[in-house]
Amino acid sequence: MNWPVLKDSKWLAFQLTSILSAVTGVILAVGSNSYWVLFILLSMILTGFGVNRATKLTR
């Protein structure tokens, strides 16, 4: 990781939201709630946006 990526607040927001939605999805899956799929998909999409942003910042 480069320092510009770690200082970027938008990248940090993507990563934190992605982690929180993944944890929420796992908790819902353990509780047999069918909404866990939405949270896992949201987590994957946000991770993709975060990776794309980090790639743009390091170029």
N, C-alpha and C positions, 0 to 999 in steps of 0.2 A: 504494500500500500504506500501511496505517496501522501505527503502531508496535505496537498490541496484537496484530496479526496476526503481526508479525515476532518478537515476544517469546514467542508461544505455542509450546510444545514439541511439542504434538500435531500442529499444522499443519506444523511443521518436519519431524517424523518422516514424515508423509504425503508431503510433497514429496520428501524425500531418498530414501525407499523407492521412490517412483514413478520418479524419475530413474534409480536404480540398476537397477530391473527393466526399464525401457525399454532401457538400454544392454545389459543381459544379453540381452534379446530380439533386439536387432540383431546382437550377436555370434553368437548361436545361428543366426540366419537366414543370416548370411554362411557359417557352417559347415555349412549344409544340415541342421540339426537341426530336427525337427518341433515341438519344445517351445517354439519362439520365440513361437508364437501365445498360449500361456498367459501368458508374461511380458508381452506387449504388452497383453493384456486386463487383467491385474493392474495394469499401469501406468495404464490408462485409468480403472479403478475407483478406484484410490487418488487420482488427480487429481480425480475427481469428489467424493470425500469431502473432500479438501483445499479445494476451491472452496466446497463447502457450509459447511465450518467457518469459512472466512474471511468468508463472507457473514454468518454468524451473529455473528461477532466485531465486525463493522463496523457492525451495526445499533444 
